Amino acid sequence: RGGKWIVFDDRKAIEALAEKLAPFIDSGEIASAKYWNADPSAINVYCLDRDRGKVRAILKEAGARYVLVWEYDYALGKNLLRPLTFAYSWFSKFRTILASYGLAGSMRLLKDVLSQRRDE
């Protein structure tokens, strides 16, 4: 099974972290990563469950300062086994979106996402 580490910070710190992770992605030690390029920002660093500890150590060594949340991809049942971590992860995501877009922008984003789902 695979999942992701989620790190939240300001945009400059996330961009610097992404640059430091590039050699690990190129070498295959980290499967992949993507980041939210607003401010505040977040980066998702993907790996297999068995590599989770190693990737967390790489993140800390590369300068991940704030929230490191582990979340399984496509495994709601496994995420719910850790309800506090899972709730904190979602709270942090919403907080980042709200801080980036403001209340009105966040509501527009939610409306756009919901209307796209209806159209599918």
Contact map, one row per residue, 1 for C-alpha under 8 A:
111000000000000000000000000000000000000000000001100000000000000000000001000000000000000000000000000000000000000000000000
111100000000000000000000000000000000000000000111100000000000000000000001100000000000000000000000000000000000000000000000
111110000000000000000000000000000000000000000111100000000000000000000111100000000000000000000000000000000000000000000000
011111000000000000000000000000000000000000011110000000000000000000000111100000000000000000000000000000000000000000000000
001111100000000000000000000000000000000000111100000000010000000000011110000000000000000000000000000000000000000000000000
000111110000000000000000000000000000000001111000000000000000000000111110000000000000000010000000000000000000000000000000
000011111000000000000000000000000000000001110000000000000000000101111000000000000000000000000000000000000000000000000000
000001111100010000000000000000000000000111100000000000000000000001110000000000000000000000010001000000000000000000000000
000000111110110000000000000000000000000111000000000000000000000011100000000000000000000000000000000000000000000000000000
000000011111110000000000000000000000001111000000000000000000000000000000000000000000000000000000000000000000000000000000
000000001111111000000000000000000000111111000000000000000000000000000000000000000000000000000000000000000000000000000000
000000000111111100000000000000000000000000000000000000000000000000000000000000000000000000000000000000000000000000000000
000000001111111110000000000000000000000000000000000000000000000000000000000000000000000000000000000000000000000000000000
000000011111111111000000000000000010000011100000000000000000000000000000000000000000000000000000000000000000000000000000
000000000011111111100000000000000000100000000000000000000000000000000000000000000000000000000000000000000000000000000000
000000000001111111110000000000000000000000000000000000000000000000000000000000000000000000000000000000000000000000000000
000000000000111111111000000000000000000000000000000000000000011100000000000000000000000000000000000000000000000000000000
000000000000011111111100000000001010000000100000000000000000000000000000000000000000000000000000000000000000000000000000
000000000000001111111100000000000000000000000000000000000000000000000000000000000000000000000000000000000000000000000000
000000000000000111111110000000000000000000000000000000000000010000000000000000000000000000000000000000000000000000000000
000000000000000011111111100000000000000000000000000000000010010000000000000000000000000000000000000000000000000000000000
000000000000000001111111110000000000000000000000000000000000000000000000000000000000000000000000000000000000000000000000
000000000000000000011111111000000000000000000000000000000000000000000000000000000000000000000000000000000000000000000000
000000000000000000001111111111000000000000000000000000000000000000000000000000000000000000000000000000000000000000000000
000000000000000000001111111111111000000000000000000000000000000000000000000000000000000000000000000000000000000000000000
000000000000000000000111111110000000000000000000000000000000000000000000000000000000000000000000000000000000000000000000
000000000000000000000011111111000000000000000000000000000000000000000000000000000000000000000000000000000000000000000000
000000000000000000000001111111100000000000000000000000000000000000000000000000000000000000000000000000000000000000000000
000000000000000000000001111111100000000000000000000000100000000000000000000000000000000000000000000000000000000000000000
000000000000000000000001101111111000000000001110000000100000000000000000000000000000000000000000000000000000000000000000
000000000000000000000000100111111000000000001111000000000000000000000000000000000000000000000000000000000000000000000000
000000000000000000000000100001111100000000001110000000000000000000000000000000000000000000000000000000000000000000000000
000000000000000001000000100001111110000000111100000000000000000000000000000000000000000000000000000000000000000000000000
000000000000000000000000000000011111000000111000000000000000000000000000000000000000000000000000000000000000000000000000
000000000000010001000000000000001111100011110000000000000000000000000000000000000000000000000000000000000000000000000000
000000000000000000000000000000000111110011100000000000000000000000000000000000000000000000000000000000000000000000000000
000000000010001000000000000000000011111011000000000000000000000000000000000000000000000000000000000000000000000000000000
000000000010000000000000000000000001111110000000000000000000000000000000000000000000000000000000000100000000000000000000
000000000110000000000000000000000000111110000000000000000000000000000000000000000000000000000000001100000000000000000000
000000011110000000000000000000000000011111000000000000000000000000000000000000000000000000000001001100000000000000000000
000000011110010000000000000000000011111111100000000000000000000000000000000000000000000000000001000000000000000000000000
000001111110010000000000000000000011100111110000000000000000000000000000000000000000000000000001000000000000000000000000
000011110000010001000000000000001111000011111000000000000000000000000000000000000000000000000000000000000000000000000000
000111100000000000000000000000001110000001111100000000000000000000000000000000000000000000000000000000000000000000000000
000111000000000000000000000001111100000000111110000000000000000000000000000000000000000000000000000000000000000000000000
011110000000000000000000000001111000000000011111000000000000000000000000000000000000000000000000000000000000000000000000
011100000000000000000000000001110000000000001111101100100000000000000000000000000000000000000000000000000000000000000000
111000000000000000000000000000100000000000000111111100000000000000000000000000000000000000000000000000000000000000000000
111000000000000000000000000000000000000000000011111100000000000000000000000000000000000000000000000000000000000000000000
000000000000000000000000000000000000000000000001111110000000000000000000000000000000000000000000000000000000000000000000
000000000000000000000000000000000000000000000011111111100000000000000000000000000000000000000000000000000000000000000000
000000000000000000000000000000000000000000000011111111110000000000000000000000000000000000000000000000000000000000000000
000000000000000000000000000000000000000000000000011111111000000000000000000000000000000000000000000000000000000000000000
000000000000000000000000000000000000000000000000001111111100000000000000000000000000000000000000000000000000000000000000
000000000000000000000000000011000000000000000010001111111110000000000000000000000000000000000000000000000000000000000000
000010000000000000000000000000000000000000000000000111111111000000000000000000000000000000000000000000000000000000000000
000000000000000000000000000000000000000000000000000011111111100000000000000000000000000000000000000000000000000000000000
000000000000000000000000000000000000000000000000000001111111110000000000000000000000000000000000000000000000000000000000
000000000000000000001000000000000000000000000000000000111111111100000000000000000000000000000000000000000000000000000000
000000000000000000000000000000000000000000000000000000011111111110000000000000000000000000000000000000000000000000000000
000000000000000000000000000000000000000000000000000000001111111100000000000000000000000000000000000000000000000000000000
000000000000000010011000000000000000000000000000000000000111111100000000000000000000000000000000000000000000000000000000
000000000000000010000000000000000000000000000000000000000011111110000000000000000000000000000000000000000000000000000000
000000100000000010000000000000000000000000000000000000000011111111010000000000000000000000000000000000000000000000000000
000000001000000000000000000000000000000000000000000000000001001111100000000000000000000000000000000000000000000000000000
000000111000000000000000000000000000000000000000000000000000000111110000000000000000000000000000000000000000000000000000
000001111000000000000000000000000000000000000000000000000000000011111000000000000000000000000000000000000000000000000000
000011110000000000000000000000000000000000000000000000000000000101111100000000000000000000000000000000000000000000000000
000011100000000000000000000000000000000000000000000000000000000000111110000000000000100010000000000000000000000000000000
001111000000000000000000000000000000000000000000000000000000000000011111000000000000100000000000000000000000000000000000
001111000000000000000000000000000000000000000000000000000000000000001111100000100000010010000000000000000000000000000000
111100000000000000000000000000000000000000000000000000000000000000000111111101100000000000000000000000000000000000000000
011100000000000000000000000000000000000000000000000000000000000000000011111100000000000000000000000000000000000000000000
000000000000000000000000000000000000000000000000000000000000000000000001111100000000000000000000000000000000000000000000
000000000000000000000000000000000000000000000000000000000000000000000001111111100000000000000000000000000000000000000000
000000000000000000000000000000000000000000000000000000000000000000000001111111110000000000000000000000000000000000000000
000000000000000000000000000000000000000000000000000000000000000000000000001111111000000000000000000000000000000000000000
000000000000000000000000000000000000000000000000000000000000000000000001001111111100000000000000000000000000000000000000
000000000000000000000000000000000000000000000000000000000000000000000011001111111110010000000000000000000000000000000000
000000000000000000000000000000000000000000000000000000000000000000000000000111111110010000000000000000000000000000000000
000000000000000000000000000000000000000000000000000000000000000000000000000011111110000000000000000000000000000000000000
000000000000000000000000000000000000000000000000000000000000000000000000000001111111110000000000000000000000000000000000
000000000000000000000000000000000000000000000000000000000000000000000000000000111111111000000000000000000000000000000000
000000000000000000000000000000000000000000000000000000000000000000000000000000000111111100000000000000000000000000000000
000000000000000000000000000000000000000000000000000000000000000000001100000000000111111110000000000000000000000000000000
000000000000000000000000000000000000000000000000000000000000000000000010000000110111111111000000000000000000000000000000
000000000000000000000000000000000000000000000000000000000000000000000000000000000011111111100000000000000000000000000000
000000000000000000000000000000000000000000000000000000000000000000000000000000000001111111110000000000000000000000000000
000001000000000000000000000000000000000000000000000000000000000000001010000000000000111111111000000000000000000000000000
000000000000000000000000000000000000000000000000000000000000000000000000000000000000011111111100000000000000000000000000
000000000000000000000000000000000000000000000000000000000000000000000000000000000000001111111110000000000000000000000000
000000010000000000000000000000000000000000000000000000000000000000000000000000000000000111111111000000000000000000000000
000000000000000000000000000000000000000000000000000000000000000000000000000000000000000011111111100000000000000000000000
000000000000000000000000000000000000000000000000000000000000000000000000000000000000000001111111110000000000000000000000
000000000000000000000000000000000000000000000000000000000000000000000000000000000000000000111111111000000000000000000000
000000010000000000000000000000000000000111000000000000000000000000000000000000000000000000011111111100000000000000000000
000000000000000000000000000000000000000000000000000000000000000000000000000000000000000000001111111111000100000000000000
000000000000000000000000000000000000000000000000000000000000000000000000000000000000000000000111111111101100000000000000
000000000000000000000000000000000000001100000000000000000000000000000000000000000000000000000011111111000000000000000000
000000000000000000000000000000000000011100000000000000000000000000000000000000000000000000000001111111000000000000000000
000000000000000000000000000000000000000000000000000000000000000000000000000000000000000000000000111111111100000000000000
000000000000000000000000000000000000000000000000000000000000000000000000000000000000000000000000111111111100000000000000
000000000000000000000000000000000000000000000000000000000000000000000000000000000000000000000000010011111110000000000000
000000000000000000000000000000000000000000000000000000000000000000000000000000000000000000000000000011111111000000000000
000000000000000000000000000000000000000000000000000000000000000000000000000000000000000000000000010011111111100000000000
000000000000000000000000000000000000000000000000000000000000000000000000000000000000000000000000110011111111110000000000
000000000000000000000000000000000000000000000000000000000000000000000000000000000000000000000000000000111111111000000000
000000000000000000000000000000000000000000000000000000000000000000000000000000000000000000000000000000011111111100000000
000000000000000000000000000000000000000000000000000000000000000000000000000000000000000000000000000000001111111110000000
000000000000000000000000000000000000000000000000000000000000000000000000000000000000000000000000000000000111111111000000
000000000000000000000000000000000000000000000000000000000000000000000000000000000000000000000000000000000011111111100000
000000000000000000000000000000000000000000000000000000000000000000000000000000000000000000000000000000000001111111110000
000000000000000000000000000000000000000000000000000000000000000000000000000000000000000000000000000000000000111111111000
000000000000000000000000000000000000000000000000000000000000000000000000000000000000000000000000000000000000011111111100
000000000000000000000000000000000000000000000000000000000000000000000000000000000000000000000000000000000000001111111110
000000000000000000000000000000000000000000000000000000000000000000000000000000000000000000000000000000000000000111111111
000000000000000000000000000000000000000000000000000000000000000000000000000000000000000000000000000000000000000011111111
000000000000000000000000000000000000000000000000000000000000000000000000000000000000000000000000000000000000000001111111
000000000000000000000000000000000000000000000000000000000000000000000000000000000000000000000000000000000000000000111111
000000000000000000000000000000000000000000000000000000000000000000000000000000000000000000000000000000000000000000011111
